[in-house]
């Protein structure tokens, strides 16, 4: 999600204002400290970023690469 935000030149504060989502929640999602954000949160962020919620969901929920032993 950070890449979408920074590509638009938005700060965390600006995205928080646009989306109605708290700065703390955005930081938690961007740093991976929020495992499964609620759909309503993703919808607000998607609206603030001007993207479809499905684009954002893929970014947030994509699985980390597998670790090969």
N, C-alpha and C positions, 0 to 999 in steps of 0.2 A: 504494500500500500504506500509505503514511503516513496517509492519510485514514481507512482502516479501523482502524489502530492508535489514532489519536488520538480517534476517535469512541467507542472503548471506554475511553478514559482510561488507556491503557497507555503506559508509558515504553519506551524502547528496551531498557533492562535487563530490564524485566518480560517483554517479548515474547521476549527471548533466553532467559530462564529457562523460560518456558512452552513454547517451541518446540524448544529444544535447538539452536538456530542461533546462531552467534557474533554478538556485537554488531557486529563489523566487517563481517560479511556482510550483516546487516540494513541497516546504514548504506549500504553499497555499492549495495544494491538500491534503497533509498529515494532515493538521490541520482543514480541512473542510471549509476553507475560499474561496474555488473555487467550486461553486455549480455544474457546469457542464463543466468539462474540454473538450476541443475540441478532436475529434477523432484522429487528427494528434498528439496531445500531448500524448494521451494514447498509440498510436502506438510507439512513440519514447521511452516512459518509458518502455513499454513492451519489446522492443528490448534491452534496457539497462539492464533490469532485466532477460532477457532470458526466458520470459514466453509468452504465447499466449495472445493477446490483450483481448480476452474474459475473461480470468482469472482476469486481471487487472480491466476490466470494472465492473465485479461483485463486486470486492472489493471497488471500488470508488463509484459506484452508488447504492450499497445496501441501502435499506431503514432503517432508525433507528427503533428500536423497538417501537411498539405502546404504547402509554401511556394510561393505564386503569384508568378510573375515579372511 
